[in-house]
Structure formats: structure tokens, C-alpha cells
Amino acid sequence: MAEISDVCFNEAGLVPCIVQDADTLEVLMMAWMSAESLALTLERRETVFWSRSRQEIWHKGATSGNTQKLVDLRYDCDADCLLALVHPAGPACHTGNRTCFYRSLL
């Protein structure tokens, strides 16, 4: 089994995490994780991120109730990106949309 130390964090101590619905495979959002938020995610089995704008730990859904129950947490071949498969308890986006990827450039 992998360890948190196996993950390659960037110079800011963060790693991107793509969040995907475990049932539909729809991409819901992308957020950043620190080693601490990654450890909390694994411990709580809910997504916990690092807010770059607020410079603090952010438990997804702590205020909105739109938590994300962790089904699996994977990392890519370079160990520099995470993929969280979740069961969402509501919309992922702060706008109220199910996914943050609701706009198209085409």
C-alpha cells in the first residue's frame, strides 16, 4: 500500500486532486491537497482540501452539507496528481452546479 510520502507535492507543498463521482464517473471538481489535508481525507473518509485563497484546511461540505464520501483515492503514474472517487451528498460547485465543469469553451 502506498504512503503519503509516495506523493510528489509541488514547491508549495500541494498536489492537485481531481474529484470524480464514483458511480457516474462525472468529473465534479479539482482542488488542492496538502500532506495534512490528504491525511485527514484518508482518516475521515471524506474529502479535505487546502484552500489557497484562505490558506487553511477546508473540509468539503463542512458548512454547506455537500460532503463527499471517499470511495477510493488513487494517484497517477508520476505520483503528482490525485483522483478521488466519491459519493457526493450534493453539488460540488460553490455556484450550486453539480460539477464545477459546467461551462464549455466550444
Residue pairs with C-beta under 8 A, 6 or more apart in sequence:
2 75
4 35
4 38
4 39
4 42
6 75
6 79
7 15
7 35
7 38
7 75
7 79
7 80
7 82
8 15
8 78
8 79
8 80
9 15
9 34
9 35
10 80
12 52
13 34
13 35
14 32
14 33
14 34
14 50
14 52
15 32
15 33
15 38
15 80
15 81
15 82
16 30
16 31
16 32
16 33
16 80
16 81
16 82
17 30
17 31
17 32
17 33
17 47
17 49
17 81
17 82
17 83
17 84
18 27
18 29
18 30
18 81
18 82
18 83
18 84
19 27
19 28
19 29
19 30
19 31
19 47
19 68
19 84
19 86
19 92
20 26
20 27
20 28
20 83
20 84
20 85
20 86
21 28
21 85
21 86
21 87
21 88
22 71
22 72
22 85
22 86
22 87
23 87
26 98
26 99
27 99
27 101
28 68
28 86
28 88
28 92
28 93
28 98
28 99
28 100
28 101
29 92
29 93
29 99
29 100
29 101
30 100
31 47
31 49
31 50
31 58
31 60
32 49
32 50
32 52
33 41
33 48
33 49
33 50
33 82
34 50
34 57
36 50
36 57
37 48
37 49
37 50
37 57
37 58
38 48
38 82
40 48
40 57
40 59
41 47
41 48
41 70
41 73
41 84
42 70
42 73
44 59
44 70
45 69
45 70
46 59
46 60
46 61
46 67
46 68
46 69
46 70
47 59
47 60
47 67
47 68
47 70
47 84
47 86
48 57
48 58
48 59
48 60
49 57
49 58
49 60
50 56
50 57
50 58
51 57
51 58
59 67
60 66
60 67
60 68
61 67
61 68
61 89
61 90
64 90
65 89
65 90
66 88
66 89
66 90
66 91
66 92
67 88
67 89
67 90
68 84
68 86
68 87
68 88
68 89
68 92
69 86
69 87
69 88
69 89
70 84
70 85
70 86
71 85
71 86
71 87
72 84
72 85
73 82
73 83
73 84
73 85
74 82
74 83
74 85
75 81
75 82
75 83
76 82
76 83
88 98
91 97
91 98
91 99
92 98
92 99
92 100
93 99
93 100
93 102
95 102
